[in-house]
Amino acid sequence: MESAITQGKKRGVLLSLKQYQQLLEDLHDLTILASRRNETPVTLEEMKRRLQLHERF
């Protein structure tokens, strides 16, 4: 990652395609996390039960 500096102030950043894709993935993950903030947590036991029910179909 390289910074583009003009008159002592950062004006932009040059990223590789791989770095850009990783940032997009991170942003997507944070968006999902924020949208689920108010959901009730599920215990491990409950998740196992749900997965077992799903496997029957």
ZIWORA-V625048 format. One record per residue. RES is the residue in one small letter. PSI is psi in radians with two decimals (999 if undefined). BURIAL is # if it has 9 or more other C-alpha atoms within 8 Angstrom, else .. Layout:
res=RES psi=PSI burial=BURIAL
res=RES psi=PSI burial=BURIAL
This chain:
res=m psi=2.30 burial=.
res=e psi=2.49 burial=.
res=s psi=2.44 burial=#
res=a psi=2.03 burial=#
res=i psi=2.25 burial=#
res=t psi=2.20 burial=.
res=q psi=0.69 burial=.
res=g psi=0.03 burial=.
res=k psi=2.44 burial=.
res=k psi=2.26 burial=.
res=r psi=-0.27 burial=.
res=g psi=3.04 burial=.
res=v psi=2.41 burial=.
res=l psi=2.15 burial=.
res=l psi=2.61 burial=#
res=s psi=2.84 burial=.
res=l psi=-0.70 burial=.
res=k psi=-0.77 burial=.
res=q psi=-0.72 burial=.
res=y psi=-0.78 burial=#
res=q psi=-0.68 burial=.
res=q psi=-0.71 burial=.
res=l psi=-0.70 burial=.
res=l psi=-0.71 burial=.
res=e psi=-0.75 burial=.
res=d psi=-0.73 burial=.
res=l psi=-0.73 burial=.
res=h psi=-0.79 burial=.
res=d psi=-0.76 burial=.
res=l psi=-0.61 burial=.
res=t psi=-0.77 burial=.
res=i psi=-0.77 burial=.
res=l psi=-0.80 burial=.
res=a psi=-0.66 burial=.
res=s psi=-0.37 burial=.
res=r psi=0.16 burial=.
res=r psi=-0.67 burial=.
res=n psi=0.08 burial=.
res=e psi=2.62 burial=.
res=t psi=2.30 burial=.
res=p psi=2.66 burial=.
res=v psi=2.31 burial=.
res=t psi=2.82 burial=.
res=l psi=-0.73 burial=.
res=e psi=-0.74 burial=.
res=e psi=-0.72 burial=.
res=m psi=-0.72 burial=#
res=k psi=-0.74 burial=.
res=r psi=-0.79 burial=.
res=r psi=-0.73 burial=.
res=l psi=-0.67 burial=.
res=q psi=-0.71 burial=.
res=l psi=-0.70 burial=.
res=h psi=-0.62 burial=.
res=e psi=-0.37 burial=.
res=r psi=-0.31 burial=.
res=f psi=999 burial=.
